[in-house]
Amino acid sequence: MKDPLRLCVYATVALLAWLLGPWAVLGFAALGFAGYWNARRAGLTRSKCLLKDTRLVLAYLGLLVLVAAAAIIHSLL
């Protein structure tokens, strides 16, 4: 299974570009999470991402999804 590293990179770029809004972070992080989830289910345990372990990458991307969702909800209230 090919490592979906670029999806982790996209999520990190979206985080750094927070000024574009939490919608970008939510989209890229969710895309990255889905990619790593599928890769992990297919047997990938090590990533080229700085975090190395795909469980850590999933935790990182999941946290980004939660933070972005919270920011979106907060902006709507």
C-alpha positions as CSV (number, residue, x, y, z in Angstrom):
1,M,0.0,0.0,0.0
2,K,1.3,3.4,-0.9
3,D,1.9,5.8,2.0
4,P,-0.6,8.7,1.7
5,L,2.0,11.1,3.1
6,R,0.8,13.9,0.8
7,L,-2.6,13.9,2.6
8,C,-0.8,14.5,6.0
9,V,1.2,17.3,4.3
10,Y,-2.1,18.9,3.0
11,A,-3.6,18.9,6.5
12,T,-0.5,20.5,7.9
13,V,-0.5,23.2,5.2
14,A,-4.1,23.8,5.9
15,L,-3.4,24.2,9.6
16,L,-0.6,26.7,8.8
17,A,-3.0,28.5,6.5
18,W,-5.7,28.9,9.2
19,L,-6.3,32.4,8.0
20,L,-8.2,30.8,5.0
21,G,-10.6,29.5,7.6
22,P,-11.3,26.4,9.5
23,W,-13.2,24.9,6.5
24,A,-9.9,24.3,4.7
25,V,-8.5,22.6,7.8
26,L,-11.6,20.5,8.2
27,G,-11.5,19.4,4.5
28,F,-7.8,18.6,4.3
29,A,-7.7,16.9,7.7
30,A,-10.7,14.8,6.9
31,L,-9.3,13.8,3.6
32,G,-5.9,12.9,5.2
33,F,-7.7,11.0,8.0
34,A,-9.7,8.9,5.4
35,G,-6.5,8.2,3.4
36,Y,-4.5,7.1,6.4
37,W,-7.5,5.1,7.8
38,N,-7.7,3.1,4.5
39,A,-3.9,2.7,4.4
40,R,-3.8,1.4,7.9
41,R,-6.6,-1.0,7.2
42,A,-4.6,-2.2,4.2
43,G,-1.6,-2.9,6.4
44,L,0.5,0.3,6.5
45,T,1.9,0.8,10.0
46,R,4.8,3.2,9.3
47,S,4.5,6.5,7.5
48,K,7.0,8.8,5.9
49,C,5.2,11.6,7.9
50,L,7.3,13.1,10.7
51,L,5.1,11.2,13.3
52,K,6.1,7.8,11.7
53,D,3.5,5.6,13.4
54,T,0.2,5.7,11.5
55,R,-1.7,5.7,14.8
56,L,-0.1,9.0,15.7
57,V,-0.8,10.4,12.3
58,L,-4.5,9.4,12.7
59,A,-4.6,11.0,16.1
60,Y,-3.1,14.2,14.8
61,L,-5.5,14.4,11.8
62,G,-8.4,13.5,14.1
63,L,-7.5,16.3,16.4
64,L,-7.3,18.7,13.5
65,V,-10.8,17.6,12.4
66,L,-12.1,18.2,15.9
67,V,-10.5,21.6,16.3
68,A,-11.7,22.8,12.9
69,A,-15.2,21.5,13.6
70,A,-15.2,23.3,17.0
71,A,-14.0,26.6,15.3
72,I,-16.8,26.3,12.7
73,I,-19.5,25.7,15.4
74,H,-18.1,28.5,17.5
75,S,-18.3,30.9,14.5
76,L,-21.9,30.0,13.9
77,L,-23.0,30.7,17.5
